[in-house]
Amino acid sequence: MDTAVVWFRDDLRLTDNPTLSRALEAAERIVPVYVFDPRRRGETQYDTPKLGPHRARFRRESVLDLRTRLRERDGDLLVETGHVEDVIPELVDRYDAAAVYAQTKPATEERSRERAVRRALPGDVDLRSQWTHTLFHPEDLPTAVDRIDDTFTPWRHEVEAEATPRKPAPAPESVPTPAVDASTVPTLSALGFDDPPADHRAVLPFEGGESAGKRRLEAYVWERDCLRTYKQTRNGLLGADYSSKLSAWLAAGCLSPRWVHREVQRYERERVANEDTYWLVFELLWRDFFQFQFAKHGDDFFTETGIRDIEKHWQRDRAAFRRWTKGVTGVPFVDANMRELERTGYVSNRGRQNVASFLTDALEIDWRWGAAYFEAQLVDYDVASNWGNWAYQAGVGNDSRDGYFDVLWQAGRYDPDADYVTTWLPELEGLPPEYAHRPWRLSDADQDRYGIDLGVDYPEPMIDVEARFDQLDER
């Protein structure tokens, strides 16, 4: 084969990229392309944007880095704007390509785009899809994807006992590319976005690209030696190193989970192996689990009752939902997390669980509204992880339970001195922790003493929080 098109999607890397590797094995020349499809930045059916400025910036930086890395290897990256089913066949014709190589993913829209491209290609040109997004390849699972357990723990035990991740492939030394007219990468403005806000309180700047992702792993694992305490610190709320924060690079495919796993194994050989180091692999397994669950259940994950045969009656209160999105519920631990999310595109795992539970359990608002809002806001948005976790929390997904997160108890447990709350809600600065987490308990005299006017400086709670959690305890 003389020429093949490599269509980069959520696999914006050279190291351990099976799509690129297979194309290089089969073809003499490669035409790499990334397409900014305008449908990725439309609106969801829940009246929320599909893509917000934080992830748009990260994606653009990742594409720029991919082009740089290809150019270092005698290659280049075509960057196009348009519908993929129009762009890819046109490139096939322009460069007389014999095949198209592309990543495949189990999500609905991604599969729809893949099918559209396949239909639009000439009959003698194959679209050869590659599974690139998980630690374990589906062909290596002990049980076929359509029959895997819907509960994480038995699935994990089976996989750990009977499967082995494939070895990550090194980045190619050369990517021979024909002379291409490589257009400039569109600016954020040209893509329809304003620059996202910069905030000194952000845990990380989250620079996009494989180069930045590898630097982050190097800093977290090797330079600052944080992996040895990962499980102990992973529920933190402030700072760069309470968790690995590799999720954004994994979601965009800037890092391969197999490469990350190999680095953990190397750390365990060269420094220490303990429960903390294992826990990062445990998180990669959770990520795999949701990818395979989406491959199994498909569109069911987007329904009101998810993958469970149960009855749910969700509220659809737009005003209450807006208060939640804006971080003005009057419940400080919820509001602090929601404001961090809006300002930075990131919030801790502990924070995500709490705000999701508040929306679905305390307010009983349709969980899909929350999942769709996260889709727009998160710099590390991954369709399977996001919607799978939201369904789980709403009681309509995997490992479902009747429990909930008592955000008041959680605040006291994970933010005992109210440092996190007052970082993101400076209007509560100076309050003792018990009032910073429960400002509605302030008497008029206390408000005068601490210089805060509840309902003016900070909102009254939108519900009787303590009574609501008492109700949830009794159900």
Secondary structure, 3 states (H helix, E strand, C coil): CCEEEEEECCCCCCCCCHHHHHHHHHCCEEEEEEEECHHHHCECCCCCECCCHHHHHHHHHHHHHHHHHHHCCCCCCEEEECCHHHHHHHHHHHHCCCEEEEEECCCHHHHHHHHHHHHHCCCCCEEEEEECCCCCCHHHCCCCHHHCCCCHHHHHHHHHHHCCCCCCCCCCCCCCCCCCCCCCCCCCCCCCCCCCCCCCCCCCCCCCCHHHHHHHHHHHHHHCCCHHHHHHHCCCCCCCCCCCCCHHHHHCCCCCHHHHHHHHHHHHHHCCCCHHHHHHHHHHHHHHHHHHHHHHHHHHHHCCCCCCCCCCCCECCHHHHHHHHHCCCCCHHHHHHHHHHHHHCCCCHHHHHHHHHHHHHHCCECHHHHHHHHHHHCCCCCHHHHHHHHHHHHCCCCCCCCCCCCHHHHHHHHCCCCHHHHHHCHHHCCCCHHHHHCHHHCCHHHHHHHCCCECCCECCCCCCHHHHHHHHHHC
